[in-house]
Amino acid sequence: ILHTGGYRVLPLGQALTSMYRNELPPGSVAITFDDGSYDFHAVAHPILREFGFPVTLYLSTFYCRYQAPVFDVACGYLLWHSIGKTFDTSGILPDGAEFHIADQEQRQRIQVRIIRHVRERGLSADDKDELLNVLASRLGADVARMRERRLLYYMTPAEVHEMRENGVDLQLHTHRHRMPRDRALFTREIVDNIREIQEMTGSAATPSHFCYPCGDYEPVFYEWLRELGVESGVTCQPGLATSRSNPFELP
């Protein structure tokens, strides 16, 4: 659609600069992706290269070095694949009762409970990965095949480096994919994210654009980001960006 419709696909930084100067060509578009999953490297990027489109990847960096399925989404994936099943939640939830995943609503309900319990317990990445094995076993899911295919994995540092060498614009998405309300912890997320991107890419350039993980944002973040040298923040709100848009609340 973008190709045949004659749209102008611009690099993100150029698009934002031109937009705020009211100098955008008609039909201007910037393409961005969140997170940095392996399927961006394996599936999406080759298509973008085929069309010659510039692209920005808002990269969350923790799971690049910790190569395992991302727990929250992997948990949801396994439960979704198990709609109609009943499983034992002992050792997974405090009450340890059997739970029947009757439909999508019940799938979402049990997923929220599991993720909340994991956060309340403060489980480490290793603990969460082992819990994923337990959950898969209870559901009769082939987690080994999931790992073999690198389903719901992030790119490795070498793959991140390769993306930069192939022209992908790597920008900020926090290190641990979370938005702390504590200013010191918030700053740590951005600083760690910058350091990891620079180390993985071998570039001293400082990323300066940001996307709020899961669209989780508050006005207090705008000044914190500005003080860290960040120039823009993208939400999950739908809409068209214009020169009247707050640069830290872009749709």
Secondary structure, DSSP 8 states (H G I E B T S, - for coil): -TTTTT-EE--HHHHHHHHHTT---TTEE--EEEETBHHIIIIIHHHHHHHT---EEEE--HHHHS-S--HHHHHHHHHHTTTT-EEE-BTTBTT--EEE--SHHHHHHHHHHHHHHHHHHT--HHHHHHHHHHHHHHHT--HHHHHHTTTT-B--HHHHHHHHHTT-EEEE--SSS---SSHHHHHHHHHHHHHHHHHHHT------EEE-GGG---THHHHHHHHTT--EEE-S--S---TTS-TTSB-
